[in-house]
Amino acid sequence: KALKQGRKSHRESVHQGKYPYLQALDDILEDSMVAGRVDLGIIDIPMEKIAGTKTAGRTNSFSSDFMPLLDENSEFALKWRKLCEAHLGDEGIREPIFCYEYLGRFYVQEGNKRVSVLKHFGASCIPGYVIRIMPNYIPTIEIQCYYEFVRYYPLTKLYQLIFTQPGSFPKLQAALGYEADHTWTDEER
């Protein structure tokens, strides 16, 4: 079922003139664009924020929505099915993936099949060890908003809150009746 979904997604992307595979962070990011790296440790990554893979080596194995594309008799498919069995069994998929975050999107280095299986079954998040790649600061709205997000992320721990206008986080804190440096509780989150 996942293979059919992946092939359908691939066909639709090609038909619409879109790139039909996963984005590779290495293809869109140059060293000159990086201000630094920050180790975030293990966090719960929202599945809708996973944009692709770190390197181009795995891009052709998945459609742009992380569904498998390789033949159902391949070694890849065998491993994918084993992960399905683990997910549906008593054990579950517990090993965190390893990925990079850039501008609020995640790119998987290790664990692409785990992401694929959990996306197929509709999981909302996946645990992952994350390295944040900080972009060089340039005075664009996108970068200003991202830097503001980075400043407020330790308070909210939410990747769902990335705004499109600078100054939105302080306004949200004030609208909720919180001090500017208020750290959100699990219930508030």
C-alpha positions, 0 to 999 in steps of 0.5 A: 500500500505504501509503495503504491502511494509512493509511486502515485505521489511520484507520478503526480509530482512529475506530472505537475513539474515538481521534483518527485523525490526527497529534498537533500539539504546538501543540495540546497545549503553551502558552507558559506551560508552557515553561521554555526551549528547548535546541538539540540539533543533529542526532541520530538520532531513534528512529522510535517516539519520533516522536509527531506534527507541530509544527503542525496544518497537516499533521495531516489528511494522515497517519493517527496512525501517519504513513501517508498519507491524501491521494488517490493522484493528489494533488500530496502523493502525487506527492511521497511517491512521489518520496521512496520512489524516493529511499529505494529508490535509490542516493541514499536519504533523507539530508536531516535533518528539523527537529523539536521534542522535548517530554517525550521525544517528537518533533514534526516541523516539516519532513519529515513525508513523509520520516518517513512514507516511512521508517516505511512501510519500517520504518526504526528512526531518522531524522536530525533537527535537534532543538530540545528544549522544556523543560517548567516544573518541577513536582513530578510523577513524569513531570516529575522523571523527564524532568528526570533524563533530560535530565541523563543524556542527554548521557552515554547519548545514548539516547532509549530510556532514559526511566524512570518512577521518579526515581533510575533513571538513577543506579541503572542507571549503578551496576548497569552498574559505571559511575561516576555521570558515566560517558559511554557509548561506542558499544559500551556504547550 
